[in-house]
Amino acid sequence: MLLDERPKTSRADLYDRDEELNDILSNIDKPLIVVTGIRRIGKTSVINVALNEVGVPYVLIDCRSLRDNYGRSDLYRLISNALSSSLDKLIDILRRIRGGISIMGNAVEIRWRGGREQINLAELFDRLNERRIVIAFDEAQRLRGGPLSGEVLNALAHAYDFDRNITFILTGSEVGLLYDFIGVEDPNSPLFGRYFHEVRIDRFTRDESIDFLRRGFRELNIDVPMSIIEEIVNAFDGIPGWLVYAANAYIRGCWGSIHD
């Protein structure tokens, strides 16, 4: 449903993003795709749908929970959780990794200390490269800074050069920080000078915003005056996440207090 407040996973529930989706899918053979757009614009929904349509195993790593100056345990726990979520698609690869990976039930643990039982990020990418795979880092600018930022960049650069079965997708709502992490203008960055395909997620136009809300309310069999729809559109200027938030506030009878 268009007005579902959770990120979308199906193209049928994603309004007017066919061009962006097709752009990602037609460039999925590239080593690095960067998806940019402001917060609440729908990047996660676009990535979810693209990953579900790409036809190969994928890992989606949500970097939003990373704390500033994150440590190795934070990063590896995040990646372990993402691998656990995709275990059904990757279990054959992960079971063949001897040392560094353990599987208990539906949970994957990356061991990053303990002599021969440890594995680093570059080695993990090398081993996942055994088959075609897409690895997406949502809100990847959270990876910048801190003691591990350089290690992450080096691992990405290594995989870019040598792991030809892996496509990386990095999304970011703080575009300047994401560019800074990648090192777009930094000759010292491991990724400096490497081509990436960028897909920009833009705001809806006014007409698209109106049509989006009308269709969303129609799906729910709710008759909403055009004056309310226009108020919502005027308040949130084409940002899908906020349009959905306001529409649901109206449905719950809270729109007046929010609008005021």
Rosetta blueprint (number, residue, H / E / L):
1 M L
2 L L
3 L L
4 D L
5 E L
6 R L
7 P L
8 K L
9 T L
10 S L
11 R H
12 A H
13 D H
14 L L
15 Y L
16 D L
17 R L
18 D H
19 E H
20 E H
21 L H
22 N H
23 D H
24 I H
25 L H
26 S H
27 N L
28 I L
29 D L
30 K L
31 P L
32 L E
33 I E
34 V E
35 V E
36 T E
37 G L
38 I L
39 R L
40 R L
41 I L
42 G L
43 K H
44 T H
45 S H
46 V H
47 I H
48 N H
49 V H
50 A H
51 L H
52 N H
53 E H
54 V L
55 G L
56 V L
57 P L
58 Y E
59 V E
60 L E
61 I E
62 D E
63 C H
64 R H
65 S H
66 L L
67 R L
68 D L
69 N L
70 Y L
71 G L
72 R H
73 S H
74 D H
75 L H
76 Y H
77 R H
78 L H
79 I H
80 S H
81 N H
82 A H
83 L H
84 S H
85 S H
86 S L
87 L H
88 D H
89 K H
90 L H
91 I H
92 D H
93 I H
94 L H
95 R H
96 R H
97 I L
98 R L
99 G L
100 G L
101 I E
102 S E
103 I E
104 M E
105 G L
106 N L
107 A E
108 V E
109 E E
110 I E
111 R L
112 W L
113 R L
114 G L
115 G H
116 R H
117 E H
118 Q L
119 I L
120 N L
121 L H
122 A H
123 E H
124 L H
125 F H
126 D H
127 R H
128 L H
129 N L
130 E L
131 R L
132 R L
133 I E
134 V E
135 I E
136 A E
137 F E
138 D E
139 E L
140 A H
141 Q H
142 R H
143 L H
144 R L
145 G L
146 G L
147 P L
148 L L
149 S H
150 G H
151 E H
152 V H
153 L H
154 N H
155 A H
156 L H
157 A H
158 H H
159 A H
160 Y H
161 D H
162 F H
163 D L
164 R L
165 N L
166 I E
167 T E
168 F E
169 I E
170 L E
171 T E
172 G E
173 S L
174 E L
175 V H
176 G H
177 L H
178 L H
179 Y H
180 D H
181 F H
182 I H
183 G L
184 V L
185 E L
186 D L
187 P L
188 N L
189 S L
190 P L
191 L L
192 F L
193 G L
194 R L
195 Y L
196 F L
197 H E
198 E E
199 V E
200 R E
201 I L
202 D L
203 R L
204 F L
205 T L
206 R H
207 D H
208 E H
209 S H
210 I H
211 D H
212 F H
213 L H
214 R H
215 R H
216 G H
217 F H
218 R H
219 E H
220 L L
221 N L
222 I L
223 D L
224 V L
225 P L
226 M H
227 S H
228 I H
229 I H
230 E H
231 E H
232 I H
233 V H
234 N H
235 A H
236 F H
237 D L
238 G L
239 I L
240 P H
241 G H
242 W H
243 L H
244 V H
245 Y H
246 A H
247 A H
248 N H
249 A H
250 Y H
251 I H
252 R L
253 G L
254 C L
255 W H
256 G H
257 S H
258 I H
259 H H
260 D L
